[in-house]
Amino acid sequence: MKTKLQVLAISLIINYYSFGQSGCVAGTGQFNAVMNNYQAHFLTDNDMFWDFAAGASRTYIPYKDSISPIFAGSVWMGGYINGSLRVAAMTYRQNGVDCWPGPIDTTNLSTSVSDCNLFDTFFPIRKTQVDSQKNLLYSVATLPAAISNWPGNGIAGANTSYKLAPYVDLNHDGKYDPLYGDYPIMYGDFSIYQINNDNSNSHKESGSVGAMGLETHVTNYVIDCNNDSALWNTLFMHYEVINRSNNIYTNFLFTMWSDFDLGYYNDDYVGCDTSLNMYYVYNGDGYDQDNAGTKGYHQYLPAFAGVFLNQKMSRFTYYNNSGSQKNGNPTGTAQGYPYYYLMDGLWEDGTNMTYGNSGITAGGIACQYLYPGDPVANTGWTEANAGHAPGDRRGLGTCGPFTFNPHDTLKVDFAYVFARDYQDSGNNVACITKLRQYVQSIQGYYNSNTTPCGSGFSSGIKQVKGNGSLLASIYPNPSNGSFTIETNSDAKQTLTIFDVNGKIVLTQTINGKATVDAANLSAGIYNINIVGNEGVVNKKVVIVK
């Protein structure tokens, strides 16, 4: 069994705003599900794939063979507030965690131990159950727990968002009530929903000096289409990260961290394909052996990728399972900076990654994508061409930077895609060709929201794709009633402002950027709705007098 290096962490809790930390402990919830060709394992602290109690991976592809392509995974997030860095990152829980189960109180950014415990669980649901509920096929006696327990409503007695998990409100009363026909909005054919936050205790994993006030809603799902190899070998993830704080985070980064162990953990290479927004792992030699009870893929070798579907992958970095302070396991002794530097396309000491060789040549050309060459054609910068020995790799794909305004929501759609070559025995790169084909198919299905088996991705309106900023920006906010709004598109859009009672108080046509004159409105909080051909954006603006 592979071992993880112990890392030291400190947590200096000096919050720019006084967040109400509750003293929640690390979540203990675990959920293991067989989904298509995967047996996938999920945890409640924004981490996944491994069993922290056993110290072993519990994610297998193909699940019938009990061979694992990955040990652990999680989301890393970080940004600056007035020059002070904040980070939330998870790896192996050795010294603590940076995320906890449950939502955040929207009035004072507090959390409670009881709320953490309440959400230390998962909400799995199947499309067949939602379809039956939509068609009113259930009675009170037959209504399944997946429908009745869907966490659509806020927590009673707490000031959490009144709407947590998404649902269709048939009678428009603002409450999720399945007995009146309301039904969940889900993704794919089988999904697992959860909510976590970075606000419930000290950040002992990264050592960040404070929390960010982020609430993250996660949907892990599959599309059941066993006659399509690409879909059958893909696990999808939908993230909605809500900035519950009053902070504006600049240079905010969202990173998928993957501790790849492709069968045998110590013979792997990593690389990226910027044209497909993917990073991947493949075997570094022609045979993947068994090791200490862990099965290898032997002579028929796979590749395994992380893919951003709706965001541009702006960096790809990696580090080794070593004690190096440049490209080894990061520690939490530097207030989150080693984690953030890796997210930002730098080495852990803050120096530039440089093109060629091992990426550490002093004075070399700075780069933010490691190993973007083509291992199949044996061209460009690859680990093999750099003369590396295969090893134990962690890969990090990043999107951003963003300016993350108060109460904004960042949506990221991501997929893990597996491809295996059963024809070319001992060929460690033939699987990469198949992997690219799968990823291209997945991206095409996602863009059209259609699949060969009929199921789609989201049942909502298609969201606007990011281009290095969030879906829309409003400034200044608060304002005296005169403010500027920018969106990602130059196309014609309709802007509507609602007061707290839902009454329309202003309508205006905009084209990407416009000045809004609402000086005649009273002081208060107003909802903004922007509708265009590319999607819908919802924002809030505060007017002060």
C-alpha positions as CSV (number, residue, x, y, z in Angstrom):
1,M,0.0,0.0,0.0
2,K,1.3,3.5,-0.8
3,T,2.0,5.8,2.1
4,K,1.3,9.4,2.3
5,L,3.9,11.7,3.8
6,Q,2.9,13.3,7.0
7,V,2.5,17.1,6.6
8,L,2.5,19.7,9.3
9,A,-0.2,22.4,9.5
10,I,-1.0,25.4,11.6
11,S,-4.1,27.4,11.5
12,L,-4.0,31.1,12.4
13,I,-7.6,32.2,12.6
14,I,-7.6,35.9,11.8
15,N,-10.7,36.5,9.8
16,Y,-11.1,39.8,7.9
17,Y,-14.8,39.5,8.7
18,S,-15.9,37.8,11.9
19,F,-17.2,34.5,10.6
20,G,-19.2,32.4,13.1
21,Q,-17.2,29.3,13.4
22,S,-19.0,26.5,15.1
23,G,-16.3,24.0,16.1
24,C,-17.6,21.4,13.7
25,V,-15.4,18.3,13.4
26,A,-14.5,16.6,10.2
27,G,-17.4,14.9,8.5
28,T,-17.6,11.1,8.8
29,G,-20.2,10.5,6.0
30,Q,-19.1,8.1,3.2
31,F,-21.1,6.9,0.3
32,N,-20.0,4.2,-2.2
33,A,-22.0,3.7,-5.3
34,V,-21.8,1.5,-8.5
35,M,-22.5,3.8,-11.4
36,N,-22.0,2.7,-15.0
37,N,-18.4,1.3,-15.2
38,Y,-17.4,3.0,-11.9
39,Q,-17.6,2.1,-8.3
40,A,-17.1,5.6,-6.8
41,H,-16.6,6.7,-3.2
42,F,-17.6,10.1,-1.9
43,L,-17.0,12.0,1.4
44,T,-18.8,15.0,2.9
45,D,-15.8,17.4,3.3
46,N,-15.4,18.3,-0.4
47,D,-13.1,15.2,-0.9
48,M,-13.7,11.9,-2.6
49,F,-12.5,8.5,-3.9
50,W,-10.8,7.2,-0.8
51,D,-11.8,5.6,2.5
52,F,-10.1,7.7,5.1
53,A,-10.8,5.1,7.8
54,A,-9.1,2.4,5.9
55,G,-6.5,4.6,4.2
56,A,-7.2,3.1,0.8
57,S,-9.0,3.9,-2.4
58,R,-12.5,2.7,-2.8
59,T,-13.0,3.9,-6.4
60,Y,-12.6,1.2,-9.1
61,I,-12.8,1.2,-12.9
62,P,-13.9,-1.2,-14.2
63,Y,-15.7,-1.8,-10.9
64,K,-16.0,-5.6,-11.6
65,D,-12.2,-5.9,-11.6
66,S,-11.7,-3.8,-8.5
67,I,-8.8,-1.9,-10.0
68,S,-8.4,1.8,-9.0
69,P,-7.1,4.6,-11.2
70,I,-7.1,7.2,-8.5
71,F,-6.4,7.3,-4.7
72,A,-8.0,10.6,-3.7
73,G,-9.4,13.8,-5.1
74,S,-10.9,17.1,-3.9
75,V,-11.5,20.8,-4.7
76,W,-9.0,23.5,-3.8
77,M,-10.1,27.1,-3.8
78,G,-8.3,30.3,-2.9
79,G,-8.2,34.1,-3.5
80,Y,-7.1,37.4,-1.9
81,I,-9.0,39.9,0.1
82,N,-7.1,43.2,0.4
83,G,-3.9,41.4,-0.2
84,S,-4.5,38.7,2.4
85,L,-4.7,35.1,1.1
86,R,-7.5,32.7,1.9
87,V,-7.4,29.0,0.9
88,A,-9.6,26.0,1.4
89,A,-8.0,22.7,0.3
90,M,-8.3,19.1,1.2
91,T,-5.8,16.1,0.8
92,Y,-5.6,13.3,3.3
93,R,-7.1,14.7,6.6
94,Q,-3.8,14.0,8.4
95,N,-3.8,17.2,10.4
96,G,-7.3,18.3,10.0
97,V,-9.7,19.6,7.3
98,D,-10.6,22.9,5.5
99,C,-14.2,22.0,4.7
100,W,-17.2,20.7,6.7
101,P,-20.7,19.4,5.8
102,G,-23.7,21.8,5.6
103,P,-24.7,25.3,4.6
104,I,-23.9,28.7,6.1
105,D,-26.2,31.1,7.9
106,T,-26.7,33.9,5.4
107,T,-27.1,36.6,8.0
108,N,-24.0,36.3,10.1
109,L,-22.0,33.6,8.3
110,S,-22.2,31.2,11.2
111,T,-22.6,27.5,11.2
112,S,-23.7,25.1,13.9
113,V,-22.6,21.7,15.0
114,S,-26.2,20.4,14.6
115,D,-26.3,21.7,11.0
116,C,-23.0,20.1,10.2
117,N,-24.2,16.8,11.6
118,L,-27.5,17.1,9.7
119,F,-25.7,17.4,6.4
120,D,-23.0,14.8,7.1
121,T,-24.8,12.7,4.6
122,F,-25.7,12.4,0.9
123,F,-28.9,12.7,-1.1
124,P,-28.8,10.1,-3.9
125,I,-31.7,10.1,-6.4
126,R,-32.6,8.5,-9.7
127,K,-34.2,10.0,-12.8
128,T,-36.8,7.3,-12.7
129,Q,-37.9,8.5,-9.3
130,V,-38.1,12.1,-10.4
131,D,-40.0,11.2,-13.5
132,S,-42.5,9.2,-11.4
133,Q,-43.0,12.2,-9.1
134,K,-43.4,14.5,-12.1
135,N,-46.2,12.2,-13.4
136,L,-47.8,12.1,-10.0
137,L,-47.4,8.3,-9.8
138,Y,-46.6,8.2,-6.1
139,S,-49.0,8.2,-3.1
140,V,-48.2,9.3,0.4
141,A,-47.4,5.7,1.2
142,T,-45.2,5.0,-1.7
143,L,-43.3,8.3,-1.9
144,P,-39.6,7.3,-1.8
145,A,-37.2,8.8,0.7
146,A,-35.1,10.2,-2.2
147,I,-38.0,12.5,-3.0
148,S,-39.4,13.2,0.5
149,N,-35.9,13.9,2.0
150,W,-34.6,16.1,-0.8
151,P,-33.1,19.1,0.9
152,G,-34.9,21.7,-1.0
153,N,-35.8,23.9,1.9
154,G,-33.6,25.8,4.3
155,I,-33.0,24.5,7.8
156,A,-35.8,25.3,10.2
157,G,-34.8,27.8,12.8
158,A,-31.6,28.8,11.0
159,N,-31.0,31.6,8.5
160,T,-29.7,29.4,5.8
161,S,-30.8,30.0,2.2
162,Y,-34.6,29.3,2.0
163,K,-33.8,27.2,-1.1
164,L,-30.9,24.8,-0.9
165,A,-31.1,21.8,-3.3
166,P,-32.8,22.8,-6.6
167,Y,-36.5,21.8,-7.3
168,V,-39.5,22.7,-9.3
169,D,-42.0,24.6,-7.2
170,L,-45.4,23.7,-8.8
171,N,-47.5,26.0,-6.7
172,H,-44.9,28.8,-6.4
173,D,-45.2,29.0,-2.6
174,G,-41.5,29.1,-2.1
175,K,-41.3,25.8,-0.3
176,Y,-40.3,22.3,-1.4
177,D,-43.4,20.1,-0.7
178,P,-43.4,16.8,-2.6
179,L,-46.9,16.0,-1.3
180,Y,-48.1,18.9,-3.5
181,G,-46.2,17.5,-6.5
182,D,-42.9,19.5,-6.2
183,Y,-40.0,17.5,-7.5
184,P,-36.1,17.7,-7.5
185,I,-34.1,19.1,-10.3
186,M,-31.3,16.7,-10.9
187,Y,-28.5,15.9,-13.4
188,G,-28.2,12.7,-15.5
189,D,-29.8,9.4,-14.6
190,F,-28.4,8.9,-11.1
191,S,-26.9,11.6,-8.9
192,I,-25.6,12.2,-5.4
193,Y,-26.1,15.6,-3.9
194,Q,-24.3,17.2,-1.0
195,I,-23.5,20.6,0.6
196,N,-20.4,21.7,2.4
197,N,-18.6,24.9,3.5
198,D,-15.2,26.2,4.5
199,N,-16.5,28.2,7.5
200,S,-17.1,25.8,10.4
201,N,-13.7,25.6,12.0
202,S,-10.0,26.3,11.6
203,H,-8.3,25.5,8.3
204,K,-5.8,23.0,9.6
205,E,-5.1,21.3,6.2
206,S,-3.9,24.3,4.3
207,G,-3.0,26.6,7.3
208,S,-5.0,29.4,5.8
209,V,-5.2,32.4,8.2
210,G,-9.0,32.5,7.8
211,A,-12.1,31.1,6.1
212,M,-13.7,32.5,3.0
213,G,-17.4,32.0,3.7
214,L,-17.9,29.6,0.8
215,E,-20.8,27.3,0.5
216,T,-20.4,24.5,-2.1
217,H,-23.2,22.5,-3.6
218,V,-22.0,19.3,-5.3
219,T,-23.8,16.9,-7.6
220,N,-21.9,13.8,-8.7
221,Y,-23.8,12.0,-11.4
222,V,-23.7,9.6,-14.4
223,I,-25.6,9.3,-17.6
224,D,-26.7,5.7,-18.0
225,C,-25.9,4.9,-21.6
226,N,-24.1,1.5,-21.8
227,N,-24.0,1.4,-25.6
228,D,-21.9,4.6,-25.6
229,S,-18.4,3.8,-24.3
230,A,-17.6,7.5,-23.6
231,L,-20.6,8.0,-21.4
232,W,-20.3,4.6,-19.8
233,N,-16.8,5.5,-18.6
234,T,-17.5,9.1,-17.4
235,L,-18.3,10.4,-14.0
236,F,-19.7,14.0,-14.0
237,M,-19.5,16.6,-11.3
238,H,-21.5,19.9,-11.0
239,Y,-20.2,22.4,-8.5
240,E,-22.0,25.6,-7.4
241,V,-19.7,27.7,-5.1
242,I,-21.6,30.5,-3.4
243,N,-19.7,33.4,-1.8
244,R,-21.8,33.9,1.3
245,S,-19.5,36.5,2.7
246,N,-19.3,40.3,2.1
247,N,-15.8,39.9,0.8
248,I,-14.6,40.5,-2.8
249,Y,-12.1,37.9,-3.6
250,T,-9.6,38.8,-6.3
251,N,-7.5,36.3,-8.3
252,F,-9.9,33.6,-7.1
253,L,-8.9,30.1,-8.4
254,F,-10.9,26.9,-8.5
255,T,-8.8,23.7,-8.8
256,M,-9.5,20.1,-9.1
257,W,-6.8,18.1,-7.2
258,S,-6.3,14.5,-8.2
259,D,-4.0,12.0,-6.5
260,F,-3.7,9.7,-9.5
261,D,-2.8,6.0,-8.8
262,L,-3.4,4.3,-12.1
263,G,-3.3,0.7,-10.8
264,Y,0.2,0.5,-9.4
265,Y,0.9,3.9,-8.0
266,N,4.6,4.3,-8.7
267,D,4.8,4.0,-12.5
268,D,2.7,6.9,-13.7
269,Y,3.2,9.9,-16.0
270,V,0.9,13.0,-16.3
271,G,0.2,15.4,-19.0
272,C,-2.4,17.9,-20.3
273,D,-4.2,18.7,-23.6
274,T,-5.1,22.4,-23.5
275,S,-7.3,22.1,-26.6
276,L,-9.6,19.8,-24.7
277,N,-9.3,21.5,-21.3
278,M,-8.1,18.2,-19.8
279,Y,-5.2,16.8,-17.7
280,Y,-4.6,13.1,-17.5
281,V,-2.5,10.2,-16.2
282,Y,-1.1,7.3,-18.1
283,N,1.3,4.4,-17.4
284,G,4.9,5.3,-17.8
285,D,5.9,1.8,-19.0
286,G,4.4,-1.1,-20.8
287,Y,3.1,-3.2,-17.9
288,D,1.2,-2.1,-14.8
289,Q,2.0,-4.6,-12.0
290,D,0.2,-5.6,-8.9
291,N,1.6,-4.3,-5.6
292,A,1.0,-5.2,-2.0
293,G,-2.5,-6.4,-2.6
294,T,-3.4,-3.6,-5.0
295,K,-4.3,-4.7,-8.5
296,G,-2.6,-3.3,-11.6
297,Y,-4.0,-3.0,-15.1
298,H,-1.3,-5.3,-16.4
299,Q,-0.6,-5.2,-20.2
300,Y,-3.9,-3.6,-21.3
301,L,-3.2,0.0,-20.2
302,P,-5.6,2.8,-19.5
303,A,-5.5,6.6,-19.3
304,F,-7.7,8.7,-16.9
305,A,-8.5,12.4,-17.3
306,G,-10.0,15.3,-15.5
307,V,-11.9,17.6,-17.9
308,F,-13.4,21.1,-17.5
309,L,-16.7,21.2,-19.5
310,N,-17.8,24.8,-19.1
311,Q,-14.6,26.6,-18.0
312,K,-11.2,27.1,-19.6
313,M,-8.4,25.2,-17.9
314,S,-6.0,28.0,-17.3
315,R,-3.2,26.1,-15.5
316,F,-2.0,22.5,-15.1
317,T,0.5,21.6,-12.5
318,Y,1.6,18.5,-10.6
319,Y,3.8,17.5,-7.7
320,N,5.4,14.3,-6.4
321,N,4.9,12.2,-3.3
322,S,8.1,13.6,-1.8
323,G,9.4,16.0,0.8
324,S,10.6,18.6,-1.7
325,Q,9.6,22.1,-0.8
326,K,9.4,22.9,-4.5
327,N,7.4,20.0,-6.1
328,G,6.7,17.7,-3.2
329,N,3.7,17.4,-0.9
330,P,2.7,20.9,0.2
331,T,2.5,21.7,3.9
332,G,0.2,23.9,6.0
333,T,3.0,25.8,7.7
334,A,2.9,28.8,5.3
335,Q,-0.6,30.1,5.6
336,G,-1.9,28.4,2.5
337,Y,0.7,29.8,0.1
338,P,2.2,26.5,-1.1
339,Y,-1.3,25.3,-2.0
340,Y,-2.2,28.5,-3.8
341,Y,1.0,28.7,-5.7
342,L,0.4,25.2,-7.1
343,M,-3.1,26.3,-8.1
344,D,-1.7,29.4,-9.7
345,G,0.8,27.6,-12.0
346,L,3.8,28.2,-9.7
347,W,6.1,25.9,-7.7
348,E,5.4,25.7,-4.0
349,D,8.1,28.2,-3.2
350,G,6.5,30.8,-5.5
351,T,9.0,30.4,-8.3
352,N,7.9,30.1,-11.9
353,M,7.4,26.8,-13.6
354,T,9.6,26.9,-16.7
355,Y,9.1,25.2,-20.1
356,G,11.2,22.0,-20.7
357,N,13.0,19.3,-18.7
358,S,11.5,19.1,-15.2
359,G,10.0,22.6,-15.2
360,I,12.5,24.0,-12.6
361,T,15.2,25.4,-14.8
362,A,16.2,28.8,-13.3
363,G,15.8,31.6,-15.9
364,G,13.8,29.5,-18.2
365,I,10.6,30.5,-20.0
366,A,7.7,30.7,-17.6
367,C,4.8,28.5,-18.3
368,Q,1.5,27.5,-16.6
369,Y,0.9,24.2,-18.4
370,L,3.2,21.3,-17.6
371,Y,3.7,18.5,-20.2
372,P,1.3,19.7,-22.9
373,G,3.1,17.6,-25.6
374,D,1.8,14.6,-27.4
375,P,2.9,11.2,-26.0
376,V,1.3,9.3,-28.9
377,A,3.2,11.2,-31.6
378,N,6.2,11.5,-29.2
379,T,6.4,15.3,-29.9
380,G,6.6,18.3,-27.7
381,W,7.2,18.4,-24.0
382,T,6.2,15.2,-22.3
383,E,7.5,13.4,-19.2
384,A,9.1,10.8,-21.4
385,N,10.9,13.4,-23.5
386,A,12.0,15.1,-20.3
387,G,13.7,11.8,-19.3
388,H,11.7,11.4,-16.1
389,A,11.3,8.1,-14.3
390,P,7.7,7.2,-13.8
391,G,6.4,7.9,-10.3
392,D,3.6,8.8,-7.9
393,R,1.9,11.9,-9.3
394,R,-0.7,14.4,-8.2
395,G,-2.3,16.5,-10.9
396,L,-4.0,19.9,-10.5
397,G,-6.2,21.5,-13.2
398,T,-7.3,25.1,-12.5
399,C,-9.8,27.5,-13.9
400,G,-9.7,31.2,-13.2
401,P,-8.6,33.7,-12.0
402,F,-12.0,35.2,-11.2
403,T,-13.2,38.2,-9.3
404,F,-15.6,36.6,-6.8
405,N,-18.0,39.2,-5.6
406,P,-20.3,38.9,-2.5
407,H,-23.2,36.5,-3.0
408,D,-22.1,35.5,-6.5
409,T,-22.2,31.8,-7.5
410,L,-19.4,30.2,-9.5
411,K,-20.6,27.1,-11.5
412,V,-18.1,24.5,-12.7
413,D,-19.0,21.4,-14.7
414,F,-16.3,18.8,-14.6
415,A,-15.9,15.1,-15.7
416,Y,-13.5,12.3,-15.0
417,V,-13.1,10.2,-18.1
418,F,-11.6,6.7,-18.3
419,A,-10.3,5.0,-21.5
420,R,-8.5,1.6,-21.8
421,D,-6.8,0.0,-24.8
422,Y,-7.6,-3.7,-25.1
423,Q,-5.9,-4.1,-28.5
424,D,-2.3,-3.0,-28.2
425,S,-0.8,-5.1,-25.4
426,G,2.0,-3.3,-23.7
427,N,1.5,0.0,-25.5
428,N,1.2,2.7,-22.8
429,V,0.1,5.5,-25.0
430,A,-2.5,3.9,-27.4
431,C,-5.1,4.6,-24.7
432,I,-4.5,8.3,-25.0
433,T,-5.9,8.3,-28.5
434,K,-9.1,6.7,-27.2
435,L,-9.2,9.0,-24.3
436,R,-9.2,12.1,-26.6
437,Q,-12.0,10.6,-28.6
438,Y,-14.1,10.0,-25.5
439,V,-13.5,13.5,-24.2
440,Q,-14.5,15.1,-27.6
441,S,-17.7,13.1,-27.5
442,I,-18.4,14.1,-23.9
443,Q,-17.8,17.7,-24.7
444,G,-20.1,17.5,-27.7
445,Y,-22.9,15.9,-25.7
446,Y,-22.5,18.5,-23.0
447,N,-22.6,21.4,-25.4
448,S,-25.8,20.2,-27.0
449,N,-27.3,18.8,-23.8
450,T,-28.3,15.6,-25.7
451,T,-27.0,12.1,-25.5
452,P,-27.6,8.9,-27.6
453,C,-29.8,7.4,-24.8
454,G,-32.0,10.4,-24.4
455,S,-30.9,11.7,-21.0
456,G,-29.4,15.2,-20.8
457,F,-27.2,17.0,-18.3
458,S,-29.0,19.8,-16.5
459,S,-32.7,20.4,-16.7
460,G,-32.2,24.1,-16.3
461,I,-31.3,26.9,-18.7
462,K,-27.8,26.6,-20.2
463,Q,-25.4,28.8,-18.3
464,V,-23.0,31.3,-19.9
465,K,-19.5,30.0,-20.3
466,G,-16.7,31.8,-18.4
467,N,-14.0,33.8,-20.2
468,G,-11.8,34.5,-17.2
469,S,-14.5,36.4,-15.1
470,L,-17.8,35.4,-13.5
471,L,-21.0,35.5,-15.4
472,A,-21.6,39.1,-14.6
473,S,-20.0,41.9,-12.6
474,I,-21.7,44.9,-10.9
475,Y,-19.8,47.9,-9.7
476,P,-19.9,49.8,-7.5
477,N,-22.0,47.6,-5.2
478,P,-23.3,49.0,-2.9
479,S,-24.1,52.1,-5.0
480,N,-26.2,55.2,-4.8
481,G,-28.4,53.9,-7.6
482,S,-26.0,54.5,-10.5
483,F,-23.9,51.4,-11.3
484,T,-22.2,49.5,-14.2
485,I,-23.0,46.0,-15.1
486,E,-20.8,43.7,-17.3
487,T,-21.6,40.3,-18.7
488,N,-19.5,37.8,-20.7
489,S,-21.4,38.4,-23.9
490,D,-21.8,41.4,-26.3
491,A,-25.1,40.0,-27.5
492,K,-28.4,41.8,-26.7
493,Q,-29.7,41.0,-23.2
494,T,-32.7,42.1,-21.1
495,L,-32.0,43.3,-17.6
496,T,-34.8,43.4,-15.1
497,I,-34.6,44.7,-11.5
498,F,-37.0,43.4,-8.8
499,D,-37.6,44.7,-5.3
500,V,-37.8,42.4,-2.3
501,N,-41.5,41.8,-3.0
502,G,-40.8,40.5,-6.5
503,K,-42.2,43.7,-8.2
504,I,-40.5,44.8,-11.4
505,V,-39.0,48.3,-10.8
506,L,-36.8,48.7,-13.9
507,T,-36.2,47.0,-17.2
508,Q,-33.4,47.8,-19.6
509,T,-31.7,46.4,-22.7
510,I,-27.9,45.9,-22.4
511,N,-25.1,44.7,-24.7
512,G,-22.4,43.3,-22.5
513,K,-21.7,46.5,-20.6
514,A,-24.1,49.2,-19.6
515,T,-24.6,51.9,-17.0
516,V,-27.8,51.5,-15.0
517,D,-29.6,54.6,-13.6
518,A,-31.7,53.5,-10.6
519,A,-31.2,56.6,-8.5
520,N,-35.0,57.0,-8.1
521,L,-35.2,53.7,-6.2
522,S,-35.3,53.6,-2.4
523,A,-32.4,52.3,-0.4
524,G,-32.5,48.5,-0.1
525,I,-31.5,45.2,-1.7
526,Y,-32.7,44.5,-5.2
527,N,-32.6,41.3,-7.4
528,I,-31.3,41.6,-10.9
529,N,-32.2,39.2,-13.7
530,I,-30.3,39.2,-17.0
531,V,-31.7,37.1,-19.8
532,G,-30.1,36.5,-23.2
533,N,-29.7,33.8,-25.8
534,E,-26.7,32.4,-23.9
535,G,-28.4,31.9,-20.6
536,V,-29.6,33.6,-17.4
537,V,-27.7,35.5,-14.7
538,N,-29.1,36.4,-11.3
539,K,-27.5,39.0,-9.1
540,K,-28.1,41.3,-6.2
541,V,-27.4,45.0,-5.9
542,V,-27.5,47.1,-2.8
543,I,-28.6,50.8,-3.0
544,V,-27.7,53.1,-0.2
545,K,-28.8,56.7,0.3
